[in-house]
Amino acid sequence: MTETAVRQPVLYLSHGAPPLADDPVWTRQLADWSTRFGKPTNILMVSAHWEEAPLALSSTSGRTPLVYDFWGFPQKYYEVTYDAPGAPELADSVTRLVHTSDNPVHRDESRGLDHGAYVPLVEMYPEADVPVLQMSMPTLDPQHLFALGRRLAPLRDEGTLIVGSGFTTHNLRWFNPAAGPNGPVPQASSEFDHWAAEALERHDVDAVLDFLHKAPAAHAAHPRTEHWAPLYVALGAAYESGSLDNESVIDGFWFGLSKRSWQFA
């Protein structure tokens, strides 16, 4: 570990949608969060919005356009830029740690950061001066992603901030623009949020990985599991590093969805 490589925590954050930029509370929470630990050497993002097998790594050039993977929003959200440097050295390190004949890694130099990556990073590191690499989820299988996170754990001591980017509850049928960001919270969203906070507080990895059978309102909170799955990677990295100690840094709801986010020591 070099003098400039400060060991980084592991994060799981609820990344929001493009209109997050208009929410003064949440944007301030994300900005404040990035001041709670040392500036990373680089960032490895695992977003709910990139599922690809075999495991893929995004562009390392720093010149690849963002992926505007959303529809029906005002034009201003398609004009956002985030020109973070590429992270070729991090791509090499991820490949070294993860690549096997059974689990190959390939590079997709045409693939930019999607909104699960850049939307929160615009608020946390607005100067876009930290190199960023995005990694796909090759599966949604909890055990596979947990094991993947374990293999990535050594990156923390190289100054890499590992970020799982999803949403603690994610049922878009609850999204009601007319009600506003502080509108009513569905009971299922509240119940799942409470369960998730308690499960992580007691370090119950088994429950988190098997949440469809252990959590109340699990299927309502996550009709599909891709927004919960990045947490498996974060948990694996924290577990392999020897501590599941965590803090719920952001909580509350946004358009009925839980924006709860955790930092693992």
N, C-alpha and C positions, 0 to 999 in steps of 0.2 A: 504494500500500500504506500503510495507516494505521499509526499507532504501535502499535496493539493487534493488528494483523494480522501474525502471524509466519508466514513461509513454512513450509509443512508438508511432511513427507515423504509418500510414497504407500505404502500398506500392502496386502499380500495376506495374509490370515490364514485359518487353518483354524478354522471357527467352532464346531465341536462340536455336540452335541445338548443338550437341556435338562439331562441329568444332569451336564454339565460343571460345573455349580455345586457339585457334591459332590466334585470332584477338587481337593484342596488344592494340588497341584503346578501344574496348568494354570491355575487361577484366580490363583495368585500370579504366574505368568509373564506373564499378560495384564495384571495390575495393575502390575507392574514396568515392562512395556513402555510404558505410557502416560506414565511419568515420564521417558522418554528423550528427549523432544522437547517443545517448548513447547505449551501448551494451545491447541487449535484454536479458531477463531472459530465454526466449525460443522463438521458431518461429513456427507459424502455417501457413503452405503452402497450398494454394488452386490452383492446377495445372490444366491446360486445358487437361491434359492427364489422368485424372482419373475421369470418370463419373461412378457413381455407386449409385443405390438406393436399399434399404434405405441408408441414409447417412452413410458413413463408415470412420473409422479412421485407420491409418496405424499402423504398429508395434511400440510398446513402449519399446522394449527390447534393442535397440541400436545395435543389432547384426544381423539384417535381411539384406540380400544382396540388393543392388540397383536393380531397374527394368530398364534393358537396352531396352527400348521400341522404338527401331529404327532399321532399316535394311540397309545393303549395305554400311556401313562405314568401314574404316580401323580398324584393330583389336585393335589398341591402345585405341580407344574410348570405347571398351568393357572391358578394364582393369582398368578404372578409379574407384577409391574407394572414399567414403566419410563416414567416421565412426563417424558421429555425435551421441551424446548420445540420448537415447530415452527420451520421455517426458510423462511419465505416469500421472503426476499431471496435465499437460495440457489436456490430454485426459479426465481426470475426470472433469475438468472445462468445457470443450466443451460439454461433455455429460450433465452436470448439466444445462447449459444454453440453450441447443438446444433440448434435448430429450423430446418428447411428445408421446402420444399414436398414434397420426396421423403422427408424424415425428420421428420415432425411430432412434436411433444411435447404430451401432454395431461396434465391433472391428475386424479388420482383422490382426492378428499378423503374418501372412505370407506375408504381403504386405510391401515392402520396398519403398524408395523414387524413383520416376520416374525422367526422365531427366528434366522435367519442374520444378522440385524442386532442384535437386542436381547440375545441370549445373550452374545456377547463384550463388548458395550458395558456391560452390567451389571457386568462385572468391571473394565473399563478406566476407566469413568467412572461409578462407583456413585452419585454424587450426582445424576446425570441433569441436569446443569446446562449441557450443551452442546447447542445446537439440532441436530437430526438430520433429514435428508431421505433417503428411499430412492428409488432409481431402478431401473426394471426393465431387464432385458436384452431388447431387442427381437428378438434372434436369438442363436444360438450360433455363428454364423460368426466364426472367429477374426479375419479381416482387418477385418470390419465393427466388431467390438468394439474392436480395436486402434485403428482410426481414431477411434472414439468417444472413447476415452481420450485421444487426442491433442488433440481439440477441448476436452476438459475441463481440460487442463493449466493454463490461466491461473488457475483457481480456487485453485491452491496459493498464489499470491502474494496472494490475498485472505484467507488464513488458513484455507482449507478443507482438512480432512483427507479425502482420497479413499481409500476402503477397499474393496477387492475381497474379498468374504467367501465362501469356498468350503470345499474340503477337498483337501489335496494328494493323498491317495488316498481313493476313496469307492466301496467295494463293500460294500454292507450284508449280503451273504452271509457276509462275514468277521466280522460283529458277533456275538459270542458272550457274552451277559451272564454265563453260568455261569463263564467263564474270567476275568472281571474285566478292568478297564482295562489291567492290565499283563500280560495273557495273551500267548500265542504270536503272533508277527508273521508273516503269510503271506509267503513268499518274493517273490511278485509285488509286494506292498506295499513291501517293503524295496528291491527292485531299482528300482522306479519312483522312490521317494524319493531314492535315491542319484543316479539320473540327473538328476532335477529340480534337486537341489542343484548338481550340476556344470554343467548347462546354464545356470543363472542366474549362477553364478560367472563363467562365460566370456562372459556377455552374449549368449547365442545366441538371439536373438529368433526367428529362423526355425525353429529346432528346437522351441521352446516352442509356437509357433503351429501347427506341423505335428506335434505330439507323437504323434498316432495312428500316424504312419509312422516316427517317429524314436526313440521311447522304448521300452525293454523293458517288456513286460507292460502296455502302454498300455490295451488293451481290458479287461484284468482289473482294472486300477487304476481305470478309469473306464468301466464298462459304458455309461454315458451321460455326456456331457461337461459337464453344467451346473455341476459343482462345480470344474472346472478353468477354465471360461470367465471368471469374474471376474478372473482373473489377466491376461487379455488387456487389459482396461480399465486395470488398474494399470500394465502395461507400456507402454501407449500414452501415458499421462500422464507417466510417467518419461522415456520416449524423447523426447517433444516438449519436455520441460524441459531436455534436453541431457545427461542422465547416466543410465546404467543401473546405476551403482554401487549395490550392495545388500548387505544383511547378513541371514543366516538367524538370526532372533532367537529363534525357538522351534523345537525339533526333537523327535524322539521319536515314540512311537506311543501310541494310545489305542484299546483294543479292536481292535487290528490295523490301524487306519487311521493314516496319517501326518498328524501335526498340524503339520508344518513350515510356518513362516510367515516372510515376508520384509518388510523395510523398505527402500524405495528412497530414496536421498538426494534 
